[in-house]
Amino acid sequence: MPTSVARVGSNLPNGNFIPEIWHRMMQDKFYPNSVLDEIVNRKYEGSISGQGSKVYIRQRPTVVVNDYDVNSELSYQDLQDDKLELVIDKSISYAFKMDDIDKAQADINIVQETTADAAQQMATKIDRDVLGSTYVDATTALSSTAATATNVLGWIVDAMTALDEKNVPIDGRFVVVPPWVLGNIMKSDLKDASIAGDSTSILRNGKVGTIGNATLYMSNNLATDGTTWNCIAGTKHAISFASQLVKTENIRLQNTFGEAIRGLRVYGYKVVVPDALVHMPATKS
């Protein structure tokens, strides 16, 4: 008598076989906006070669100007060769494996899609790291404010005034705020008059418009304890950043039929002009 073979599986309700179909398109995935490229300078990036590298940034000497009397003897100043160190001391990586059979049966390019996700996750992690720590090095820190629709514009004006008092250039100024602060800005008296931006820019880098001379960015990557958000304002002069994708590798696995994909990125950052950065703590009531 032939032995019956039970077919078990969630795709067999009531004994009826239901074939499985994998769609060739993947579902959209949403990532936090990465504002880093818009608010830092990367002019020293070409100098790095790997983790542990140092970039020495020479600072322009300050020349002393004195009154001069006719026929008086000049006093010559010794110039100070000051420098800052930008250390590439941080690294992040990703690694995943893919079985040959799974890869062959998939209608989508799973390796390409997963690598794209890894790049987005790296950008988010770096964004949170930089935004989450550099605010403490700002020369100016405003008093904590609730940033309501009533006072949010005055709060931003105070940040711009702080930059003016430090002789920070007007060109290239920015403000980074969380979504709830942006909501209060949109409810304020400025909502129809001074906020301007294109409809797609926020999908790229969090840019939502301008207020006066400052470009406004929205980010979910600001440091917060759930009550206070550490917003920042400034210019690209403030933070220097350097990063390099050191390796991306495809490796054949030894104990199975498949391959592994991995990547390594090194980076470093430093607040090089503290006067060009303002810490703007905002408390959500």
SEGUZA-166658 format. One record per residue (C-alpha): residue in three letters; residue number from 1; x, y, z. Coordinates in Angstrom, 3 decimals, always signed. Each point is the difference from the previous one (the first is absolute). Example, Ala and Ser with C-alpha at 12.3 -4.5 7.8 and 13.67 -1.06 7.14 Angstrom:
BEGIN
+------+-----+----------+----------+----------+
| rest |  nr |       xx |       yy |       zz |
+------+-----+----------+----------+----------+
|  ALA |   1 |  +12.300 |   -4.500 |   +7.800 |
|  SER |   2 |   +1.370 |   +3.440 |   -0.660 |
+------+-----+----------+----------+----------+
//
This chain:
BEGIN
+------+-----+----------+----------+----------+
| rest |  nr |       xx |       yy |       zz |
+------+-----+----------+----------+----------+
|  MET |   1 |   +0.000 |   +0.000 |   +0.000 |
|  PRO |   2 |   +1.568 |   +3.328 |   -1.044 |
|  THR |   3 |   +1.020 |   +2.306 |   +2.787 |
|  SER |   4 |   -1.847 |   +3.300 |   -0.018 |
|  VAL |   5 |   +2.097 |   +3.123 |   +0.326 |
|  ALA |   6 |   -1.555 |   +2.855 |   +1.911 |
|  ARG |   7 |   +0.605 |   +3.376 |   -1.519 |
|  VAL |   8 |   +0.463 |   +2.459 |   +2.834 |
|  GLY |   9 |   +0.248 |   +3.756 |   -0.284 |
|  SER |  10 |   -1.823 |   +3.258 |   +0.404 |
|  ASN |  11 |   -0.539 |   +0.086 |   -3.745 |
|  LEU |  12 |   -2.259 |   -3.074 |   +0.161 |
|  PRO |  13 |   -3.200 |   +1.149 |   +1.752 |
|  ASN |  14 |   -2.766 |   -2.607 |   -0.157 |
|  GLY |  15 |   +2.257 |   -2.310 |   -1.991 |
|  ASN |  16 |   +0.121 |   +2.308 |   -3.042 |
|  PHE |  17 |   +3.372 |   +0.837 |   -1.476 |
|  ILE |  18 |   +0.612 |   +3.736 |   -0.461 |
|  PRO |  19 |   +3.115 |   +0.891 |   -1.983 |
|  GLU |  20 |   +2.246 |   +2.761 |   +1.339 |
|  ILE |  21 |   +0.994 |   +2.904 |   -2.183 |
|  TRP |  22 |   +2.760 |   +2.446 |   +0.840 |
|  HIS |  23 |   -0.570 |   +3.427 |   -1.532 |
|  ARG |  24 |   +2.951 |   +1.483 |   -1.847 |
|  MET |  25 |   -0.392 |   +3.423 |   +1.666 |
|  MET |  26 |   +0.866 |   +0.603 |   +3.646 |
|  GLN |  27 |   -2.166 |   +2.054 |   +2.324 |
|  ASP |  28 |   +1.094 |   +3.581 |   +0.539 |
|  LYS |  29 |   +2.025 |   +0.653 |   +3.131 |
|  PHE |  30 |   +0.179 |   +3.341 |   +1.740 |
|  TYR |  31 |   +3.213 |   +1.377 |   +1.468 |
|  PRO |  32 |   +0.675 |   +3.045 |   +2.183 |
|  ASN |  33 |   +1.216 |   +3.009 |   -1.961 |
|  SER |  34 |   +3.781 |   +0.298 |   -0.026 |
|  VAL |  35 |   +0.953 |   +3.691 |   +0.281 |
|  LEU |  36 |   +3.714 |   -0.489 |   +0.574 |
|  ASP |  37 |   +1.204 |   +0.886 |   -3.496 |
|  GLU |  38 |   -1.898 |   +3.293 |   +0.220 |
|  ILE |  39 |   +1.467 |   +1.259 |   +3.288 |
|  VAL |  40 |   +3.660 |   -1.139 |   +0.111 |
|  ASN |  41 |   +3.073 |   +0.745 |   -2.095 |
|  ARG |  42 |   +1.867 |   -2.919 |   -1.560 |
|  LYS |  43 |   +2.951 |   +1.850 |   -1.496 |
|  TYR |  44 |   +2.593 |   -2.139 |   +1.812 |
|  GLU |  45 |   -1.552 |   -3.322 |   -1.001 |
|  GLY |  46 |   +2.484 |   -0.736 |   -2.779 |
|  SER |  47 |   +2.827 |   -0.260 |   +2.523 |
|  ILE |  48 |   -1.196 |   -3.059 |   +1.904 |
|  SER |  49 |   +1.095 |   -3.543 |   -0.766 |
|  GLY |  50 |   -1.548 |   -2.158 |   +2.715 |
|  GLN |  51 |   -1.011 |   -0.243 |   +3.615 |
|  GLY |  52 |   +2.488 |   +1.668 |   +2.291 |
|  SER |  53 |   +1.061 |   +2.596 |   -2.557 |
|  LYS |  54 |   +0.456 |   +3.572 |   +1.167 |
|  VAL |  55 |   -0.610 |   +3.122 |   -2.018 |
|  TYR |  56 |   +1.812 |   +3.068 |   +1.335 |
|  ILE |  57 |   -1.958 |   +3.172 |   -0.706 |
|  ARG |  58 |   +2.145 |   +3.129 |   +0.086 |
|  GLN |  59 |   -1.665 |   +3.138 |   +1.295 |
|  ARG |  60 |   +0.531 |   +3.436 |   -1.474 |
|  PRO |  61 |   +2.221 |   +2.020 |   +2.376 |
|  THR |  62 |   -1.406 |   +3.140 |   +1.606 |
|  VAL |  63 |   +2.164 |   +3.022 |   -0.797 |
|  VAL |  64 |   +0.247 |   +2.736 |   +2.636 |
|  VAL |  65 |   -0.536 |   +3.522 |   -1.387 |
|  ASN |  66 |   +1.648 |   +2.843 |   +1.950 |
|  ASP |  67 |   -0.023 |   +3.777 |   -0.191 |
|  TYR |  68 |   +3.054 |   +1.395 |   -1.763 |
|  ASP |  69 |   +1.954 |   +3.141 |   +0.815 |
|  VAL |  70 |   +2.285 |   +1.560 |   -2.597 |
|  ASN |  71 |   +3.599 |   -1.240 |   +0.291 |
|  SER |  72 |   -0.927 |   -2.422 |   +2.757 |
|  GLU |  73 |   +1.553 |   -3.453 |   +0.152 |
|  LEU |  74 |   -2.205 |   -2.896 |   -1.130 |
|  SER |  75 |   -0.598 |   -3.012 |   +2.207 |
|  TYR |  76 |   -0.324 |   -3.236 |   -1.924 |
|  GLN |  77 |   -2.525 |   -2.590 |   +1.085 |
|  ASP |  78 |   +0.781 |   -3.702 |   +0.218 |
|  LEU |  79 |   -2.773 |   -1.799 |   -1.870 |
|  GLN |  80 |   -1.637 |   -2.917 |   +1.756 |
|  ASP |  81 |   -0.275 |   -3.087 |   -2.213 |
|  ASP |  82 |   -3.152 |   -1.310 |   +1.642 |
|  LYS |  83 |   -1.608 |   -3.171 |   -1.263 |
|  LEU |  84 |   -2.965 |   -2.249 |   +0.697 |
|  GLU |  85 |   -0.074 |   -3.780 |   -0.296 |
|  LEU |  86 |   -2.838 |   -1.708 |   -1.840 |
|  VAL |  87 |   +0.332 |   -3.635 |   +1.062 |
|  ILE |  88 |   -1.606 |   -2.768 |   -2.046 |
|  ASP |  89 |   -0.720 |   -2.166 |   +3.022 |
|  LYS |  90 |   -3.472 |   -1.406 |   -0.651 |
|  SER |  91 |   -1.027 |   -2.962 |   -2.138 |
|  ILE |  92 |   -3.224 |   -1.795 |   -0.860 |
|  SER |  93 |   -0.649 |   -3.116 |   -2.057 |
|  TYR |  94 |   -2.648 |   -2.279 |   -1.442 |
|  ALA |  95 |   +0.105 |   -3.675 |   -0.935 |
|  PHE |  96 |   -2.677 |   -2.319 |   -1.358 |
|  LYS |  97 |   -0.087 |   -3.321 |   -1.838 |
|  MET |  98 |   -2.114 |   -1.310 |   -2.833 |
|  ASP |  99 |   -0.577 |   -3.655 |   -0.909 |
|  ASP | 100 |   +0.455 |   -0.772 |   -3.706 |
|  ILE | 101 |   -3.411 |   -1.706 |   -0.210 |
|  ASP | 102 |   -1.829 |   +2.921 |   +1.602 |
|  LYS | 103 |   +1.786 |   +2.404 |   -2.302 |
|  ALA | 104 |   -0.835 |   -2.060 |   -3.083 |
|  GLN | 105 |   -3.684 |   -0.324 |   +0.901 |
|  ALA | 106 |   -0.533 |   +3.663 |   +0.859 |
|  ASP | 107 |   -1.610 |   +2.145 |   -2.679 |
|  ILE | 108 |   +1.657 |   +3.086 |   +1.488 |
|  ASN | 109 |   +3.658 |   +0.941 |   +0.223 |
|  ILE | 110 |   +0.140 |   -0.697 |   +3.723 |
|  VAL | 111 |   +3.729 |   +0.745 |   +0.309 |
|  GLN | 112 |   -0.364 |   +3.422 |   -1.605 |
|  GLU | 113 |   -3.057 |   +0.852 |   +2.097 |
|  THR | 114 |   +1.631 |   -1.125 |   +3.247 |
|  THR | 115 |   +3.217 |   +1.890 |   -0.750 |
|  ALA | 116 |   -2.058 |   +3.145 |   -0.634 |
|  ASP | 117 |   -1.655 |   -0.484 |   +3.389 |
|  ALA | 118 |   +3.415 |   -0.385 |   +1.650 |
|  ALA | 119 |   +1.132 |   +3.324 |   -1.492 |
|  GLN | 120 |   -3.112 |   +1.738 |   +1.319 |
|  GLN | 121 |   +0.428 |   -1.533 |   +3.452 |
|  MET | 122 |   +3.635 |   +1.154 |   +0.085 |
|  ALA | 123 |   -1.001 |   +3.548 |   -0.945 |
|  THR | 124 |   -2.615 |   +0.055 |   +2.757 |
|  LYS | 125 |   +2.428 |   -1.320 |   +2.625 |
|  ILE | 126 |   +2.658 |   +2.586 |   -0.880 |
|  ASP | 127 |   -2.611 |   +2.776 |   -0.084 |
|  ARG | 128 |   -1.158 |   -0.882 |   +3.517 |
|  ASP | 129 |   +3.572 |   -0.180 |   +1.251 |
|  VAL | 130 |   +1.004 |   +3.439 |   -1.300 |
|  LEU | 131 |   -3.261 |   +1.766 |   +0.901 |
|  GLY | 132 |   -0.054 |   -1.729 |   +3.359 |
|  SER | 133 |   +3.366 |   +1.281 |   +1.213 |
|  THR | 134 |   +1.238 |   +3.136 |   -1.783 |
|  TYR | 135 |   -2.540 |   +2.347 |   +1.609 |
|  VAL | 136 |   +1.911 |   -0.170 |   +3.307 |
|  ASP | 137 |   +2.982 |   +1.781 |   -1.616 |
|  ALA | 138 |   -1.987 |   +3.042 |   -1.139 |
|  THR | 139 |   +1.251 |   +3.289 |   +1.425 |
|  THR | 140 |   -3.556 |   +1.229 |   +0.529 |
|  ALA | 141 |   -2.815 |   -1.918 |   +1.674 |
|  LEU | 142 |   -3.457 |   +1.566 |   +0.142 |
|  SER | 143 |   -2.228 |   -0.512 |   +2.996 |
|  SER | 144 |   -2.381 |   -2.936 |   -0.369 |
|  THR | 145 |   -3.297 |   +1.013 |   -1.592 |
|  ALA | 146 |   -3.306 |   -1.698 |   -0.716 |
|  ALA | 147 |   +0.257 |   +1.178 |   -3.647 |
|  THR | 148 |   -3.750 |   +0.565 |   -0.300 |
|  ALA | 149 |   -1.743 |   +1.579 |   -2.980 |
|  THR | 150 |   +0.058 |   +3.269 |   +1.961 |
|  ASN | 151 |   +3.710 |   +0.202 |   +0.825 |
|  VAL | 152 |   +1.753 |   -2.288 |   -2.497 |
|  LEU | 153 |   +0.895 |   +2.801 |   -2.403 |
|  GLY | 154 |   +1.544 |   +2.095 |   +2.753 |
|  TRP | 155 |   +1.993 |   -3.074 |   +1.039 |
|  ILE | 156 |   +1.452 |   -0.331 |   -3.514 |
|  VAL | 157 |   +0.705 |   +3.760 |   -0.154 |
|  ASP | 158 |   +1.926 |   -0.311 |   +3.285 |
|  ALA | 159 |   +2.181 |   -2.702 |   -1.575 |
|  MET | 160 |   +0.693 |   +2.172 |   -3.058 |
|  THR | 161 |   +0.814 |   +2.957 |   +2.257 |
|  ALA | 162 |   +2.487 |   -2.148 |   +1.926 |
|  LEU | 163 |   +1.750 |   -0.812 |   -3.291 |
|  ASP | 164 |   -0.003 |   +3.691 |   -0.997 |
|  GLU | 165 |   +1.673 |   +0.914 |   +3.286 |
|  LYS | 166 |   +2.790 |   -2.483 |   -0.780 |
|  ASN | 167 |   +0.485 |   +1.511 |   -3.496 |
|  VAL | 168 |   -1.081 |   -3.268 |   -1.625 |
|  PRO | 169 |   -0.763 |   +0.474 |   -3.733 |
|  ILE | 170 |   -3.645 |   +0.115 |   -1.019 |
|  ASP | 171 |   +0.526 |   -2.214 |   -3.052 |
|  GLY | 172 |   -0.692 |   -3.684 |   +0.567 |
|  ARG | 173 |   -1.800 |   +0.261 |   +3.328 |
|  PHE | 174 |   -2.222 |   -2.889 |   +1.065 |
|  VAL | 175 |   -2.373 |   -1.082 |   +2.772 |
|  VAL | 176 |   -0.784 |   -3.673 |   +0.747 |
|  VAL | 177 |   -3.222 |   -0.777 |   +1.890 |
|  PRO | 178 |   -2.134 |   -3.089 |   +0.742 |
|  PRO | 179 |   -3.427 |   -0.491 |   -1.652 |
|  TRP | 180 |   -1.999 |   +1.422 |   +2.926 |
|  VAL | 181 |   +1.951 |   +3.272 |   -0.046 |
|  LEU | 182 |   -0.501 |   +0.229 |   -3.760 |
|  GLY | 183 |   -3.723 |   -0.474 |   +0.626 |
|  ASN | 184 |   -0.025 |   +2.976 |   +2.358 |
|  ILE | 185 |   +1.897 |   +2.084 |   -2.547 |
|  MET | 186 |   -2.649 |   -0.848 |   -2.591 |
|  LYS | 187 |   -2.683 |   +1.119 |   +2.473 |
|  SER | 188 |   +1.764 |   +3.271 |   +0.773 |
|  ASP | 189 |   -0.485 |   +3.398 |   -1.629 |
|  LEU | 190 |   +2.769 |   -0.889 |   -2.463 |
|  LYS | 191 |   -1.865 |   -2.889 |   -1.576 |
|  ASP | 192 |   -1.189 |   +1.970 |   -3.034 |
|  ALA | 193 |   +2.671 |   +2.682 |   -0.274 |
|  SER | 194 |   +3.588 |   -1.161 |   +0.323 |
|  ILE | 195 |   +0.260 |   -3.772 |   -0.219 |
|  ALA | 196 |   +0.900 |   -1.020 |   -3.535 |
|  GLY | 197 |   +1.115 |   -3.299 |   -1.467 |
|  ASP | 198 |   -0.692 |   -2.439 |   -2.801 |
|  SER | 199 |   -2.436 |   -2.858 |   +0.485 |
|  THR | 200 |   +2.521 |   -2.829 |   -0.420 |
|  SER | 201 |   +3.089 |   +1.249 |   +1.828 |
|  ILE | 202 |   -1.006 |   -1.450 |   +3.368 |
|  LEU | 203 |   +0.039 |   -3.474 |   -1.558 |
|  ARG | 204 |   +3.688 |   +0.412 |   -0.763 |
|  ASN | 205 |   +1.634 |   +1.673 |   +2.954 |
|  GLY | 206 |   -2.581 |   +1.352 |   +2.426 |
|  LYS | 207 |   +0.022 |   +3.526 |   -1.464 |
|  VAL | 208 |   -3.360 |   +1.649 |   +0.548 |
|  GLY | 209 |   +0.654 |   +3.628 |   -0.906 |
|  THR | 210 |   +1.631 |   +3.167 |   +1.274 |
|  ILE | 211 |   -0.579 |   +2.391 |   +2.858 |
|  GLY | 212 |   +1.732 |   +3.304 |   -0.610 |
|  ASN | 213 |   +3.588 |   -0.872 |   -0.933 |
|  ALA | 214 |   -0.088 |   -3.528 |   +1.460 |
|  THR | 215 |   -0.905 |   -3.231 |   -1.768 |
|  LEU | 216 |   -2.366 |   -2.094 |   +2.097 |
|  TYR | 217 |   +0.468 |   -3.772 |   +0.275 |
|  MET | 218 |   -2.136 |   -2.617 |   +1.730 |
|  SER | 219 |   +1.626 |   -3.023 |   +1.620 |
|  ASN | 220 |   -0.978 |   -2.884 |   +2.270 |
|  ASN | 221 |   +3.687 |   -0.576 |   +0.787 |
|  LEU | 222 |   +0.486 |   +2.807 |   +2.526 |
|  ALA | 223 |   +1.025 |   -1.014 |   +3.517 |
|  THR | 224 |   -2.971 |   -0.169 |   +2.375 |
|  ASP | 225 |   -1.009 |   -1.458 |   +3.337 |
|  GLY | 226 |   -3.642 |   -0.018 |   -1.075 |
|  THR | 227 |   -0.670 |   +3.393 |   +1.552 |
|  THR | 228 |   +2.755 |   +2.291 |   -1.276 |
|  TRP | 229 |   +1.356 |   +0.003 |   -3.554 |
|  ASN | 230 |   +3.505 |   +1.386 |   -0.591 |
|  CYS | 231 |   -0.513 |   +2.056 |   -3.151 |
|  ILE | 232 |   +2.868 |   +1.854 |   -1.650 |
|  ALA | 233 |   +0.573 |   +3.012 |   -2.220 |
|  GLY | 234 |   +3.156 |   +1.160 |   -1.715 |
|  THR | 235 |   +1.968 |   -0.161 |   -3.240 |
|  LYS | 236 |   +2.148 |   -2.624 |   -1.704 |
|  HIS | 237 |   +3.079 |   +1.675 |   +1.462 |
|  ALA | 238 |   -0.835 |   -1.514 |   +3.392 |
|  ILE | 239 |   +0.335 |   -3.765 |   -0.534 |
|  SER | 240 |   +2.624 |   -1.787 |   -2.092 |
|  PHE | 241 |   -0.829 |   -3.550 |   -1.032 |
|  ALA | 242 |   +1.929 |   -2.635 |   -1.932 |
|  SER | 243 |   -1.092 |   -3.486 |   -0.999 |
|  GLN | 244 |   +1.175 |   -2.811 |   -2.244 |
|  LEU | 245 |   -1.503 |   -3.310 |   -1.084 |
|  VAL | 246 |   +3.093 |   -2.106 |   +0.605 |
|  LYS | 247 |   -1.222 |   -3.333 |   -1.322 |
|  THR | 248 |   -2.947 |   -1.732 |   -1.607 |
|  GLU | 249 |   +0.527 |   -3.699 |   -0.582 |
|  ASN | 250 |   -1.812 |   -2.999 |   -1.424 |
|  ILE | 251 |   +1.303 |   -3.216 |   +1.569 |
|  ARG | 252 |   -0.865 |   -3.608 |   -0.901 |
|  LEU | 253 |   -1.021 |   -1.910 |   +3.136 |
|  GLN | 254 |   +1.900 |   -3.204 |   +0.743 |
|  ASN | 255 |   -2.595 |   -2.061 |   +1.886 |
|  THR | 256 |   -2.990 |   +0.620 |   -2.239 |
|  PHE | 257 |   -0.901 |   +1.006 |   -3.547 |
|  GLY | 258 |   -0.294 |   +3.728 |   +0.253 |
|  GLU | 259 |   +1.805 |   +3.270 |   +0.350 |
|  ALA | 260 |   +0.510 |   +2.682 |   +2.636 |
|  ILE | 261 |   -0.007 |   +3.733 |   -0.624 |
|  ARG | 262 |   +1.635 |   +2.386 |   +2.428 |
|  GLY | 263 |   +1.008 |   +3.625 |   +0.155 |
|  LEU | 264 |   +2.120 |   +2.216 |   +2.257 |
|  ARG | 265 |   -0.166 |   +3.793 |   +0.338 |
|  VAL | 266 |   +2.289 |   +2.165 |   +2.113 |
|  TYR | 267 |   -0.702 |   +3.591 |   +0.960 |
|  GLY | 268 |   +0.828 |   +2.816 |   +2.374 |
|  TYR | 269 |   -1.301 |   +3.464 |   +0.824 |
|  LYS | 270 |   +0.874 |   +3.018 |   +2.093 |
|  VAL | 271 |   -1.486 |   +3.378 |   +0.864 |
|  VAL | 272 |   +2.791 |   +2.177 |   -1.394 |
|  VAL | 273 |   -1.746 |   +3.390 |   +0.319 |
|  PRO | 274 |   -2.107 |   -0.074 |   +3.178 |
|  ASP | 275 |   -1.089 |   +3.614 |   -0.550 |
|  ALA | 276 |   -1.810 |   -1.105 |   -3.175 |
|  LEU | 277 |   -2.279 |   -2.395 |   +1.909 |
|  VAL | 278 |   -2.929 |   +0.705 |   +2.356 |
|  HIS | 279 |   -1.629 |   -2.553 |   +2.312 |
|  MET | 280 |   -3.789 |   +0.501 |   +0.038 |
|  PRO | 281 |   -1.659 |   -2.323 |   +2.568 |
|  ALA | 282 |   -3.744 |   -0.320 |   -0.592 |
|  THR | 283 |   -2.302 |   -1.511 |   +2.620 |
|  LYS | 284 |   -3.237 |   -1.619 |   -1.073 |
|  SER | 285 |   -2.740 |   +0.892 |   +2.437 |
+------+-----+----------+----------+----------+
//
